[in-house]
Amino acid sequence: MGARPGLGTVVAVLVVGVAAVSAAAIFIRFAFASAGASGPGVALLLAGVRLGLAALLLAPTWPGLVRARPRPGAFAMAVLAGVFLAAHFGTWVTSLAYTSVAASVTIVTTNPIWVALFGWLWLGERVGRLTLGGILLATAGGVLIGLGDAGGGSAGSAPLLGDALALVGAWTVSGYFLLGREAQRRGLSIGQYVAVAYATAAAVLLPLPALFGTPYTGWPPAFYGYALAMALTSQLIGHTSFNWAVRWIPPVMVTLAILFEPLGSGFLAYLFFGEVPPPLVFVGAAVLLGGVGTAVLGQARG
């Protein structure tokens, strides 16, 4: 599995990952605009194409995957992680058709609380009081951002539906990270793991647009271009960075880092779409940052 990286290396990888995933919501909005449609079928097609392209770009890892001899359960966990990832994208990408960028991204990145809860229930992992307090504080900050955004006049066509879909996306991505860590701990390399997980997610998602009568071809070239942009940046760089980091540090710390995604996405949404956050969003951002700092301090103290 290689030598354990230093903390500075892990932090640098997480910073790059956050920057890469922050652009995803913007690419999705542009893709919807280029297609002139944003319903569930189009959203599922976009997510499926994104993951399918990412899986194709990982084709060079497959010969090594065939020769891999990990411990029992590694491949099963990688496949199940891919199913969870498909559910995450299917719900989250669809949420962006109904609610605002800031609300959707904020809700879907409440996963630190769910990772901590699922890790405790499934793996028996406990977190210290200071870390737990930081997680709750950071999540409260996320809620404030979502509430402020919903009251700012840019909540979308069906904000409650969009927010509910984003919440399911938070639950499923939490399971995806926990399963991914276990698959790697059982002997799969990061390249082998993401190749299986991304291909599985693509296989689950790609048949679904047909259920909504959504065609796979005939969309403007820009639509497929934005899907490729997401595959290269948000998927291969962003998600793979998080999957690599979760092998070396507690998953809850990785998901706390991902909480910075709404800030990046919100800033880009302001630049490209003119979505101006109301004051409560800035208050929530300050609370969120305070919570992340508290959780990191608690983790450092053990």
Solvent accessible surface area in square Angstrom, and as a share of the most:
residue,aa,sasa,rsa
1,M,112,0.50
2,G,66,0.63
3,A,97,0.76
4,R,164,0.60
5,P,30,0.19
6,G,46,0.44
7,L,131,0.65
8,G,54,0.52
9,T,68,0.40
10,V,3,0.02
11,V,76,0.43
12,A,55,0.43
13,V,39,0.23
14,L,15,0.08
15,V,94,0.54
16,V,82,0.47
17,G,0,0.00
18,V,22,0.13
19,A,69,0.53
20,A,12,0.09
21,V,7,0.04
22,S,6,0.04
23,A,22,0.17
24,A,3,0.02
25,A,0,0.00
26,I,6,0.03
27,F,46,0.19
28,I,0,0.00
29,R,52,0.19
30,F,61,0.25
31,A,0,0.00
32,F,14,0.06
33,A,77,0.60
34,S,35,0.23
35,A,17,0.13
36,G,70,0.67
37,A,37,0.28
38,S,44,0.29
39,G,29,0.28
40,P,40,0.25
41,G,4,0.04
42,V,10,0.06
43,A,0,0.00
44,L,15,0.07
45,L,1,0.00
46,L,1,0.00
47,A,0,0.00
48,G,0,0.00
49,V,25,0.15
50,R,4,0.01
51,L,0,0.00
52,G,14,0.13
53,L,48,0.24
54,A,0,0.00
55,A,14,0.11
56,L,128,0.64
57,L,82,0.41
58,L,26,0.13
59,A,50,0.39
60,P,109,0.68
61,T,40,0.23
62,W,91,0.32
63,P,72,0.45
64,G,25,0.24
65,L,9,0.05
66,V,113,0.65
67,R,170,0.62
68,A,16,0.12
69,R,200,0.73
70,P,29,0.18
71,R,139,0.51
72,P,121,0.76
73,G,32,0.31
74,A,0,0.00
75,F,77,0.32
76,A,70,0.54
77,M,30,0.13
78,A,0,0.00
79,V,67,0.38
80,L,81,0.40
81,A,0,0.00
82,G,0,0.00
83,V,61,0.35
84,F,65,0.27
85,L,0,0.00
86,A,1,0.01
87,A,41,0.32
88,H,11,0.05
89,F,1,0.00
90,G,12,0.11
91,T,25,0.14
92,W,10,0.04
93,V,2,0.01
94,T,11,0.07
95,S,0,0.00
96,L,5,0.02
97,A,21,0.16
98,Y,44,0.17
99,T,2,0.01
100,S,0,0.00
101,V,0,0.00
102,A,12,0.09
103,A,2,0.02
104,S,0,0.00
105,V,0,0.00
106,T,2,0.01
107,I,35,0.18
108,V,7,0.04
109,T,2,0.01
110,T,13,0.08
111,N,4,0.02
112,P,1,0.00
113,I,32,0.16
114,W,59,0.21
115,V,4,0.02
116,A,15,0.12
117,L,68,0.34
118,F,60,0.25
119,G,2,0.02
120,W,112,0.39
121,L,117,0.58
122,W,115,0.40
123,L,59,0.29
124,G,52,0.50
125,E,64,0.29
126,R,190,0.69
127,V,53,0.31
128,G,42,0.41
129,R,226,0.83
130,L,67,0.33
131,T,2,0.01
132,L,69,0.35
133,G,34,0.32
134,G,0,0.00
135,I,0,0.00
136,L,94,0.47
137,L,76,0.38
138,A,0,0.00
139,T,21,0.12
140,A,45,0.35
141,G,0,0.00
142,G,2,0.02
143,V,76,0.44
144,L,50,0.25
145,I,4,0.02
146,G,11,0.11
147,L,109,0.54
148,G,4,0.04
149,D,7,0.04
150,A,47,0.36
151,G,69,0.66
152,G,37,0.35
153,G,78,0.75
154,S,40,0.26
155,A,16,0.12
156,G,48,0.46
157,S,97,0.63
158,A,33,0.25
159,P,44,0.27
160,L,153,0.76
161,L,89,0.44
162,G,0,0.00
163,D,33,0.17
164,A,54,0.42
165,L,38,0.19
166,A,0,0.00
167,L,59,0.29
168,V,55,0.32
169,G,0,0.00
170,A,0,0.00
171,W,100,0.35
172,T,20,0.12
173,V,6,0.03
174,S,0,0.00
175,G,9,0.09
176,Y,0,0.00
177,F,3,0.01
178,L,2,0.01
179,L,12,0.06
180,G,0,0.00
181,R,7,0.03
182,E,23,0.10
183,A,0,0.00
184,Q,2,0.01
185,R,106,0.39
186,R,78,0.29
187,G,31,0.30
188,L,0,0.00
189,S,44,0.28
190,I,44,0.23
191,G,21,0.20
192,Q,33,0.14
193,Y,0,0.00
194,V,1,0.01
195,A,0,0.00
196,V,13,0.08
197,A,0,0.00
198,Y,0,0.00
199,A,28,0.22
200,T,24,0.14
201,A,0,0.00
202,A,6,0.05
203,A,67,0.52
204,V,58,0.33
205,L,2,0.01
206,L,61,0.30
207,P,78,0.49
208,L,55,0.27
209,P,0,0.00
210,A,60,0.46
211,L,141,0.70
212,F,114,0.48
213,G,64,0.62
214,T,14,0.08
215,P,76,0.48
216,Y,86,0.33
217,T,107,0.62
218,G,78,0.75
219,W,45,0.16
220,P,51,0.32
221,P,117,0.74
222,A,48,0.37
223,F,0,0.00
224,Y,65,0.25
225,G,36,0.35
226,Y,59,0.22
227,A,0,0.00
228,L,74,0.37
229,A,25,0.20
230,M,1,0.01
231,A,0,0.00
232,L,81,0.40
233,T,45,0.26
234,S,0,0.00
235,Q,0,0.00
236,L,37,0.19
237,I,77,0.39
238,G,0,0.00
239,H,14,0.06
240,T,31,0.18
241,S,14,0.09
242,F,3,0.01
243,N,0,0.00
244,W,58,0.20
245,A,0,0.00
246,V,0,0.00
247,R,45,0.16
248,W,28,0.10
249,I,32,0.16
250,P,51,0.32
251,P,4,0.02
252,V,8,0.04
253,M,22,0.10
254,V,0,0.00
255,T,0,0.00
256,L,1,0.01
257,A,18,0.14
258,I,9,0.04
259,L,3,0.01
260,F,71,0.30
261,E,13,0.06
262,P,6,0.04
263,L,58,0.29
264,G,25,0.24
265,S,0,0.00
266,G,14,0.13
267,F,122,0.51
268,L,43,0.22
269,A,1,0.01
270,Y,107,0.41
271,L,101,0.50
272,F,112,0.46
273,F,68,0.28
274,G,46,0.44
275,E,27,0.12
276,V,105,0.60
277,P,36,0.23
278,P,31,0.20
279,P,109,0.68
280,L,70,0.35
281,V,15,0.09
282,F,129,0.54
283,V,80,0.46
284,G,0,0.00
285,A,15,0.11
286,A,64,0.50
287,V,39,0.23
288,L,0,0.00
289,L,78,0.39
290,G,35,0.34
291,G,0,0.00
292,V,12,0.07
293,G,41,0.39
294,T,39,0.23
295,A,0,0.00
296,V,73,0.42
297,L,84,0.42
298,G,8,0.08
299,Q,66,0.29
300,A,86,0.67
301,R,179,0.65
302,G,96,0.92
